[in-house]
């Protein structure tokens, strides 16, 4: 299951973390656990409990980060 499919199920803290860290390729286990919970436990994680983001996931998060009014570097234009 990809981030775009889960986005509406994620809590605001998780969404904020993702948009504050749009270049992250491997999510820490704490974020992976939250996302896995939102996905009903159907998220693939590595041996350390970390989720590897696909290029599509990273692109989706980057779009969301750029759409956030207070995103770093976003001038609102």
N, C-alpha and C positions, 0 to 999 in steps of 0.2 A: 504494500500500500504506500502511496507516495504522499508527500507533505501537502500537496494541493488538495488531495481527497480528504485529508484529515483537518485542514486548516480551521474549519468552522467548529470542530470539536475540541480544539486546543484552548486552554485557558489563557487569559491575557498575559500572565507572567511568561509563559512559554512562547507565545507569539512575540512579545517584546524582546525576549532573549534572542530569538531567531533573527528578528529584523535589526537588532543591535549588533549582530555577529554574522552578517550575510556571506562572508568569505569562508566561514567554517566548513570544512569538508567532512570532519568526523565529530559527531556530537558527543559531549561528555555523557557518562552513564546516567547522570541525574536528568538531563534533558531527554535522553533516549527512553528512560523509564516513563516519563510523563507522556511522551508521544506514543509509546507502546500501549500505555493504559488507555489513551484516547482511541487507539486503533483496535481495542479489544484484545491486546496481546499478540496481534498478528504482524509484528514488526521484526524484521531480521536485524539482529545485532551480532557483533563479533564476540570473540571469547571474553572480552573485557566488559561486555554489556553496552558497548558503544555502537551507535548507528552511523553507518557510512552513507552520506548523502550522495544521491545520483546527480549528474549534471542538470537534469530536469528539476530536481528538488532545489538545487542551488540557484538556478535561474528564477524559479518561482519565488524563492525567498528574497532575491535581489529586487524583483519587481515590487514585492510588498514593502521592502525596506525603502525603496525610492518613492513609494506612494505615501509613506508615513510623513506627515508634516514636520515633525521634529527630528527626522532622521539626520544623522551627521552628514554634513555637506549638502543637505537639501535646502535650497534657497526658496522653495515654495513656488517657483515659476514653472 
